[in-house]
Amino acid sequence: MKRLFLSSFFSGVADLFVDFTGNDCAGKKVVFIPTASIVEKVNFYVKSDLKALERLGMVVDELEVSTASPDEIESKIANADYVFVEGGNTFFLLQELRSSGADRLISEHIEKGKTYIGASAGSMVVSKDIEYVRHMDKPDVAPRLEGCFSALGAIDFCVVPHCTNFPFKKAAEKIIKEYSESLNLYPISNDQAVVVNGDVVEVVTVKKKGGK
């Protein structure tokens, strides 16, 4: 059964992930792939998400797929309980996942039931195609894609992260305006996540203080 936890900003919804796992994530190993962030000038979210994973008691094993060997990529993904793909530029991420073969490995493990965690770009790259992301990310940082934006295809919908949050609010609005009739869009804010349990897909939201 497929199990995916797709967010805009993981550290902001970490408590929702605990609920998603049934409070069973402490002590589990997570392979953390920060690749999408290495072409971004602003990448504070990487440290924030790493700290969130550590606070949950998980054992983090970082994997930079753009520089790792094929054996290292295969071993680290296979030996992890969870696969976490960080945010950044979605096109660069797809290029490096594809060229390293990590896209195929991750897809295979998702099909086998390994839990996948996505943050922003990591949430979008599991869709069938990321052409819709043009309004949010620049594709020119990934010239080896050669205009082919077919992605992992683990889900049959498209996550639109940061839909109410600066600095991506307007970009998200453009995506929704252009693709709402042609794609199955799931817009989420920074305090929401899309959770997939087999055929069941739902949007969950962080509870505000006071339970409201």
C-alpha positions in Angstrom: 0.0 0.0 0.0 1.3 3.4 -0.9 2.0 5.7 1.9 3.0 9.3 1.2 3.1 12.4 3.4 3.3 15.5 1.2 3.9 18.9 2.7 5.0 22.5 1.8 7.3 22.9 4.8 7.8 19.8 6.9 9.0 21.3 10.1 5.7 23.2 10.3 3.6 20.1 10.1 5.9 17.5 11.9 3.2 16.8 14.4 0.9 15.7 11.6 3.5 13.3 10.5 3.6 11.8 14.0 -0.2 11.3 13.7 0.3 9.8 10.2 2.7 7.2 11.5 0.6 6.4 14.6 3.2 7.8 16.8 5.7 5.2 15.6 8.5 7.2 14.0 10.9 7.4 16.9 14.0 5.3 16.2 13.2 4.9 12.6 15.8 5.6 9.9 15.1 8.3 7.3 17.2 8.9 4.2 17.2 12.7 3.7 17.7 14.0 0.1 18.4 17.7 0.1 19.3 17.8 -3.6 16.6 20.3 -4.7 18.0 22.9 -2.3 21.6 23.1 -3.5 20.7 25.5 -6.4 18.7 27.8 -4.1 20.1 30.9 -2.4 17.5 30.6 0.3 17.6 27.2 2.0 17.0 27.7 5.7 14.3 25.1 5.5 16.8 22.3 5.2 18.2 22.8 8.7 14.7 23.4 10.0 13.5 20.1 8.6 16.5 18.2 9.7 16.0 19.5 13.3 12.3 18.5 13.1 13.2 15.0 12.1 15.8 14.7 14.9 13.2 16.1 17.4 10.9 13.3 16.4 13.6 10.8 17.4 14.4 9.7 13.9 17.9 8.6 12.7 18.8 10.8 9.7 21.0 9.6 6.9 21.7 12.3 4.3 22.0 11.5 0.7 23.1 14.0 -2.0 22.1 12.1 -5.1 23.9 14.5 -7.5 27.3 13.4 -6.1 26.6 10.0 -4.5 27.6 6.7 -6.2 25.0 4.4 -7.6 25.8 1.8 -4.9 25.5 4.5 -2.1 22.1 5.7 -3.5 20.7 2.1 -3.7 22.0 1.1 -0.3 20.8 4.2 1.6 17.3 4.2 0.1 17.0 0.4 0.6 18.1 0.5 4.2 15.9 3.4 5.3 12.4 3.2 6.8 11.4 6.5 5.2 12.5 8.4 2.2 12.5 12.2 2.7 12.9 14.5 -0.4 13.5 18.1 0.5 12.3 21.3 -1.2 14.1 23.6 -3.6 14.0 23.7 -7.4 11.7 20.9 -8.6 13.2 20.8 -12.1 16.8 20.5 -10.8 15.6 17.8 -8.4 14.0 15.8 -11.2 17.1 16.1 -13.4 19.3 14.7 -10.6 16.9 12.0 -9.5 16.6 10.9 -13.1 20.3 11.0 -14.0 21.3 9.2 -10.9 18.6 6.5 -11.2 17.2 7.5 -7.8 13.8 8.2 -9.4 13.4 4.6 -10.3 14.6 3.3 -6.9 12.3 5.7 -5.0 9.4 4.8 -7.2 10.0 1.1 -6.6 10.1 1.5 -2.9 7.0 3.6 -2.8 5.2 0.8 -4.7 6.4 -1.7 -2.1 4.9 0.4 0.7 7.9 2.4 2.0 6.8 5.7 3.4 7.7 8.7 1.3 7.9 12.2 2.8 8.0 15.2 0.5 8.5 18.9 1.2 7.6 21.4 -1.5 9.6 20.2 -4.5 9.7 16.8 -3.0 5.9 16.8 -2.9 5.6 17.9 -6.5 8.1 15.6 -8.1 6.1 12.5 -7.3 3.3 13.7 -9.7 3.2 12.3 -13.2 4.6 15.6 -14.8 6.0 18.8 -13.3 5.4 21.1 -16.2 2.8 22.9 -14.1 5.6 24.0 -11.7 6.9 26.5 -14.2 5.1 29.3 -12.4 6.9 28.5 -9.1 10.4 27.2 -10.2 12.7 28.0 -13.0 13.3 25.1 -15.4 16.5 26.6 -16.9 18.6 25.2 -14.0 17.9 21.7 -15.3 19.0 21.8 -19.0 19.5 18.0 -19.1 15.8 17.5 -18.8 15.5 18.9 -22.4 11.9 19.9 -21.9 10.8 16.5 -20.7 9.1 16.9 -17.4 7.7 13.4 -16.8 8.2 12.8 -13.1 7.9 9.8 -10.7 4.2 9.3 -11.2 3.6 7.9 -7.8 0.4 9.9 -7.5 -2.4 10.9 -9.9 -2.7 14.4 -8.6 -0.5 17.5 -8.3 0.4 19.1 -5.1 0.5 23.0 -5.1 2.5 24.0 -2.0 2.6 27.3 -0.2 -0.7 28.3 -1.7 -1.3 31.1 0.9 2.2 31.8 2.0 4.8 34.3 1.0 6.7 34.4 -1.3 4.9 31.7 -3.4 1.3 32.8 -3.0 1.0 34.5 -6.4 2.8 31.7 -8.1 0.4 29.2 -6.6 -2.5 31.3 -7.7 -1.2 31.3 -11.3 -0.9 27.5 -11.2 -4.4 27.1 -9.9 -5.8 29.5 -12.5 -4.1 27.9 -15.4 -4.4 24.2 -14.5 -7.5 23.8 -12.3 -9.5 22.4 -15.2 -6.8 20.1 -16.7 -5.1 18.7 -13.6 -6.3 17.3 -10.3 -4.7 19.9 -8.0 -4.3 19.7 -4.3 -3.4 23.2 -3.0 -1.9 23.3 0.5 -0.6 25.9 2.8 2.5 25.7 5.0 0.4 24.3 7.8 -1.2 21.5 5.8 -0.2 18.2 4.2 -1.6 15.7 1.8 -1.6 12.2 3.2 -1.9 9.1 1.0 -2.8 5.7 2.4 -3.4 3.4 -0.5 -6.4 4.8 -2.4 -7.3 7.2 0.3 -6.1 10.8 -0.1 -6.9 13.6 2.3 -5.6 17.0 3.3 -4.8 17.4 7.0 -4.2 20.7 8.8 -2.2 21.6 12.0 -4.6 22.4 14.8 -4.3 26.0 16.1 -3.5 26.5 19.8 -6.6 26.0 21.8 -7.8 23.2 19.5 -9.6 25.5 17.1 
